[in-house]
């Protein structure tokens, strides 16, 4: 069970890093970045593509 908790905390760290990356690279908000991660998972190229599209439509 402790391994599961470790995996979950690692996932949260990964999410924070992805949020920071998306904000830096595309200029979207933290909330928008978090929502994209929930919708599309953690695949960086897909997230960057979607974040750029989102930014372009605003």
KOLBA-584670 format. One record per residue (C-alpha): residue number from 1; residue in one letter; x, y, z. Coordinates in Angstrom, 1 decimal. Layout:
<NUM; A; <X; Y; Z>>
...
# end
This chain:
<1; X; <0.0; 0.0; 0.0>>
<2; X; <2.8; 2.4; 0.7>>
<3; X; <3.9; 2.0; -2.9>>
<4; X; <0.5; 3.1; -4.1>>
<5; X; <0.7; 6.2; -2.0>>
<6; X; <4.2; 6.9; -3.3>>
<7; X; <2.9; 6.5; -6.9>>
<8; X; <0.1; 9.0; -6.2>>
<9; X; <2.5; 11.6; -4.7>>
<10; X; <4.8; 11.1; -7.7>>
<11; X; <1.9; 11.7; -10.0>>
<12; X; <1.1; 15.0; -8.2>>
<13; X; <4.7; 16.1; -8.5>>
<14; X; <4.6; 15.3; -12.2>>
<15; X; <1.4; 17.2; -12.6>>
<16; X; <2.9; 20.3; -10.9>>
<17; X; <5.9; 20.1; -13.3>>
<18; X; <3.6; 19.8; -16.3>>
<19; X; <1.5; 22.7; -15.2>>
<20; X; <4.7; 24.8; -14.8>>
<21; X; <5.9; 23.7; -18.2>>
<22; X; <2.6; 24.5; -19.9>>
<23; X; <2.4; 27.9; -18.3>>
<24; X; <5.9; 28.7; -19.3>>
<25; X; <5.8; 27.4; -22.9>>
<26; X; <2.3; 28.5; -23.8>>
<27; X; <1.1; 31.2; -21.4>>
<28; X; <-2.0; 29.5; -20.3>>
<29; X; <-3.2; 29.7; -16.7>>
<30; X; <-2.5; 27.2; -14.0>>
<31; X; <-6.2; 26.2; -13.9>>
<32; X; <-6.3; 25.7; -17.7>>
<33; X; <-3.1; 23.6; -17.5>>
<34; X; <-4.6; 21.4; -14.8>>
<35; X; <-7.8; 20.9; -16.8>>
<36; X; <-5.8; 19.9; -19.9>>
<37; X; <-3.9; 17.3; -17.8>>
<38; X; <-7.2; 15.9; -16.5>>
<39; X; <-8.6; 15.7; -20.0>>
<40; X; <-5.6; 14.5; -22.0>>
<41; X; <-3.3; 12.8; -19.6>>
<42; X; <0.4; 13.5; -19.2>>
<43; X; <1.7; 13.2; -22.8>>
<44; X; <3.8; 16.4; -23.2>>
<45; X; <3.5; 16.8; -27.0>>
<46; X; <-0.3; 16.4; -26.8>>
<47; X; <-0.6; 18.8; -23.9>>
<48; X; <1.6; 21.4; -25.6>>
<49; X; <-0.5; 21.1; -28.8>>
<50; X; <-3.8; 21.5; -26.9>>
<51; X; <-2.4; 24.3; -24.7>>
<52; X; <-1.3; 26.2; -27.8>>
<53; X; <-4.7; 25.7; -29.4>>
<54; X; <-6.4; 26.8; -26.3>>
<55; X; <-4.2; 30.0; -26.1>>
<56; X; <-4.9; 30.7; -29.8>>
<57; X; <-8.6; 30.6; -29.3>>
<58; X; <-8.6; 33.1; -26.4>>
# end
